[in-house]
Amino acid sequence: MAKFNRLSGDPYNNARVELACLNMARAVGLNVVEGRVVSGVNGRDVLLLNRFDLTPGGNRRHLLTVNALLKERATQRDSGLVFRYDDVSDLLSRYSVAIEADLKQLVRLAMFNRAINNTDDHSRNFSLINDGEGYRLSPAYDLVPQPAMGEYHAAGFSHQPNPPKPSEISGAGRMFGLSTTWLCACADEVIAGIDRWSEFAEQAGVDESEHDRLRRLFNP
């Protein structure tokens, strides 16, 4: 899959920033695909990502977005309800063949998105995929910081408009039935990974000025 930078209007070099965030996400234990940036394609940088919905032989794995699964069955319209990480948890509890592992990935993803200010965590940015053994939470994707501070996340948690920050997790209680001990250990891993932003940004070729501006958005 190729993701092109726009010729103008992007708040930063999306291709390089997304690559840095993918590598940072992998370091905190998230399941993400491999990628690389190619320069000079019609004057733009391009992020090339491995397709997680294709087998090595080129066959398609069945993929369903959470948005599709949450539509009203009779009309296929959006429900109009507020979207929450709890909705993804409920779907995993119904369909996942590895519920605990997928719930742990979901919690890790929620904390990572909050920590990097990825407020664009809408229902099309979560999917379930069938690799032949049954449905699992797909690898995480579209993990990029949003340039505006203070905006609510597209996905809330419980009765809150935002998922919890890693530094808040000890006071958040249990999430999706996972133990507080595990949640605190996971939060520490996310915080440690975010602290390595400079390393991942340099590896991906993120401009120094963009590196500093984005780092100010992070709030683990």
C-alpha positions in Angstrom: 0.0 0.0 0.0 1.3 3.5 -0.9 0.4 6.6 1.1 1.5 9.8 -0.7 2.2 13.1 0.9 0.1 15.9 -0.5 1.9 18.5 -2.6 0.7 21.2 -0.2 -1.4 21.5 3.0 0.0 18.7 5.1 0.9 19.9 8.7 4.1 17.9 8.5 5.8 15.2 6.4 3.1 12.6 6.9 5.0 9.7 5.3 8.0 10.1 7.6 6.1 10.9 10.7 3.8 7.9 10.2 6.8 5.6 9.7 8.3 6.9 12.9 5.1 6.4 14.8 4.7 2.8 13.4 8.2 1.9 14.6 7.5 3.5 18.0 4.2 1.6 18.2 6.0 -1.7 17.5 8.5 -0.9 20.3 5.6 -0.6 22.8 4.2 -4.0 21.8 1.6 -3.1 19.2 1.0 -5.3 16.2 1.8 -3.1 13.2 3.1 -3.8 9.6 6.5 -3.0 8.3 7.0 0.0 6.0 9.6 2.3 4.4 9.6 5.7 2.8 10.5 6.3 -0.8 11.5 9.8 -1.9 11.1 11.7 -5.1 7.9 10.2 -6.5 6.5 13.2 -8.4 8.2 15.4 -5.9 6.8 13.7 -2.9 7.7 11.3 -0.2 5.7 8.1 -0.2 5.1 5.6 2.7 5.0 2.0 1.4 3.3 -0.4 3.8 3.0 -4.2 3.7 -0.7 -5.2 3.2 -1.9 -7.2 6.3 -5.0 -8.2 4.4 -3.1 -10.3 1.9 -1.5 -13.7 2.4 2.0 -14.4 1.1 0.3 -16.1 -1.9 -1.7 -13.0 -2.7 -5.1 -14.2 -1.4 -7.3 -11.8 0.5 -8.0 -12.2 4.2 -11.5 -11.3 5.1 -11.5 -7.9 6.8 -14.3 -6.0 8.5 -14.1 -2.5 9.9 -15.6 -1.8 13.3 -17.7 0.8 11.6 -19.3 -1.8 9.4 -19.9 -4.1 12.4 -21.6 -1.3 14.3 -24.1 -0.3 11.6 -27.8 -1.0 12.1 -28.5 -4.4 10.7 -31.8 -3.6 9.0 -30.7 -0.3 7.3 -26.9 -0.5 7.3 -27.0 3.1 8.6 -24.6 4.4 11.3 -26.2 4.1 14.7 -25.6 7.7 15.6 -24.3 6.7 19.0 -21.1 8.0 20.5 -18.2 5.7 19.5 -16.1 4.3 22.4 -13.2 1.8 22.8 -15.8 -0.1 24.8 -17.6 -0.8 21.5 -14.5 -2.5 20.1 -14.1 -4.5 23.3 -17.7 -5.7 23.0 -17.1 -6.8 19.4 -13.9 -8.6 20.3 -15.7 -10.4 23.1 -18.3 -11.7 20.6 -16.1 -12.5 17.6 -12.4 -12.8 18.5 -10.8 -16.3 18.8 -8.1 -14.9 21.1 -10.1 -12.5 23.3 -7.6 -11.7 26.0 -4.7 -11.1 23.6 -6.8 -8.8 21.5 -8.2 -6.9 24.5 -4.6 -6.3 25.6 -3.8 -5.0 22.2 -6.8 -2.7 22.3 -5.8 -1.2 25.6 -2.3 -0.7 24.5 -3.6 1.0 21.3 -5.9 3.3 23.3 -3.1 4.4 25.6 -0.7 4.9 22.6 -3.3 7.0 20.7 -3.8 9.2 23.7 -0.1 9.6 24.3 0.7 10.7 20.8 -2.4 12.9 20.4 -3.9 10.7 17.7 -7.5 11.9 18.1 -8.5 10.5 14.7 -9.3 7.1 16.3 -12.7 6.7 14.6 -14.5 3.4 14.0 -13.0 2.9 10.5 -9.5 2.9 12.0 -10.2 -0.4 13.8 -10.8 -3.7 12.0 -11.2 -7.4 12.6 -9.4 -9.8 10.3 -9.8 -13.5 9.6 -6.5 -15.3 8.9 -8.3 -18.7 8.4 -8.4 -19.5 12.1 -11.1 -17.0 13.0 -11.4 -13.3 13.6 -8.8 -11.2 15.5 -8.1 -7.6 16.0 -6.2 -6.4 12.9 -2.8 -4.8 13.1 -3.0 -1.1 14.1 -3.0 1.5 11.4 -3.2 5.3 10.8 -1.2 6.0 13.9 -0.3 9.7 13.4 -0.5 12.7 15.8 -3.1 15.4 15.1 -1.7 18.9 15.0 -4.4 20.5 17.3 -4.1 20.2 21.0 -7.1 19.9 23.3 -9.5 18.2 20.9 -11.6 15.2 22.0 -10.7 11.8 20.6 -13.1 10.3 18.1 -13.3 7.3 20.4 -14.1 7.8 24.1 -13.8 5.3 26.9 -16.5 4.4 29.4 -18.2 7.7 30.3 -15.1 9.8 29.4 -14.6 11.7 26.1 -11.0 10.4 25.8 -9.2 7.2 26.5 -6.9 7.3 29.6 -3.3 8.5 29.3 -0.7 5.9 30.3 0.2 8.0 33.4 -3.5 7.9 34.5 -4.0 4.2 34.2 -3.2 3.4 37.9 -6.3 5.4 38.9 -8.5 4.3 36.1 -9.4 0.9 37.6 -9.8 -2.3 35.5 -10.2 -2.0 31.8 -12.1 -4.7 29.9 -11.5 -7.2 32.7 -7.7 -6.9 32.7 -5.8 -6.7 35.9 -4.5 -3.4 37.3 -1.1 -5.0 37.6 -1.0 -5.7 33.9 -2.4 -2.3 33.0 0.3 -0.5 35.0 3.1 -2.6 33.4 1.6 -1.9 29.9 1.4 1.8 30.7 5.1 1.8 31.7 6.0 0.2 28.3 4.0 2.8 26.4 5.7 5.7 28.3 9.1 4.2 27.7 8.4 3.9 24.0 7.2 7.5 23.7 10.4 8.6 25.5 12.3 7.1 22.5 10.6 9.4 20.0 13.8 11.2 19.0 15.3 7.8 18.0 12.4 6.8 15.8 12.1 10.2 14.3 15.7 10.3 13.3 15.6 6.8 11.8 12.6 7.8 9.7 14.2 11.1 8.6 11.7 13.4 10.3 12.9 17.0 10.0 14.3 18.4 13.3 11.8 21.2 13.5 8.9 18.8 12.9 10.4 16.4 15.5 10.3 19.2 18.2 6.8 20.4 17.3 5.4 16.9 17.4 7.1 16.0 20.6 5.2 18.9 22.2 2.0 17.2 21.3 2.8 14.0 23.1 1.3 13.6 26.6 2.0 10.2 28.0 
